[in-house]
Amino acid sequence: MSWLETYRGMVYRWEVDNVDHFTVAFYFSRFEDSTRALLHTVGLDPDAGVTVACDVRYRRELRVADILHIRTGVVAAGDDGLDVVHEMIDSGDDTVCTIAEQRLVLVDRASRKRRPLTPAERQSALTRRVEPLAPPEGAALAHPESDAGFVDTAADAIKPAELNTLGEAGLAAYIHRYASANSQLIGAFGLTPEYCRREHRGFSTFDFKFRLLGTLRAGDLVRVRTGLLHVGNSSMRMLHRLTNARTGELVSTLEQGGVNLDLDARRPSPLPPDMKERALKLLVAR
């Protein structure tokens, strides 16, 4: 096993959300830092690695002032890219809090077109090889082909401060919008900010399946539409689709699973029956 420590730091107060834990978009900022550190260490251009997929399992929450570090390894390296895994660890007790499995492709810095890894690059990447993780339990949900039943959940423009070193929207830019979209959707069936403040409830994410299909730059107008895929006793699963509002291009998707969280007990809480009934009416056909 050839894990590489790729990040060490803490959770800052401004990175904590209304549920009083580490905001999901800032996890992705840390993973971007870790990816750059890995690519640099194995002799690849950090600006040449582009994320096309990232599946994240949130196993234990991190809260303000928690100290953390990330270790990163390469699961596979082929002609078409790298499979990378990050483990985010609470430095206070060495507990793995979050696992991210990331698919990277290499691109030409000038043209941004994909290019294959050379044999030497593959060999270098595999000096940091680790064993693949066990797949998550449960069957994957089918995604609807159309947007029938989806609702508008976010619309704005990419800001210059959200760009990475190449002038493209960083991963956190997408996740911030998906977090907002999630709040709009759950508010539609009654899990509103006012209800959450009164009842000490909040939405807590336990997994992401993120896909990046295109690129965005400063000033690009974006639109998110969201469909509710599943409603359980306390859990919900939804699919977000982010498009370039000018071209209509589908740029990114995110499947998100989470629970109604009791903020006092820090445990899942059942949805009230009337709220669950309203949520079930929003389910999209799959």
Buried (B, 14 or more C-beta within 10 A) or exposed (E): EEBBEBBEEEBEEEBBBEBEBBBBBBBBBBBBBBBBBBBEBBEBEBEBBBBBBBBBBBEEBBEBEBEBBBBBBBBBBEEEBBBBBBBBBBEEEEEEBBBBBBBBBBBEEEEEEEBEBEEEBBEBBBEBBBEEEEEEEEEEBEBBEEBEBBBEBBBEEBEEEBBBEBEBBBBBBBBBBBBBBBBBBBBBBBBBEEBBEEBEBBBBBBBBBBBBEBBBBBEBBBBBBBBBBBBBEBBBBBBBBBBBBEEEBEBBBBBBBBBBBBBEEEEBBBBBEEBBEBBEEBEBEE
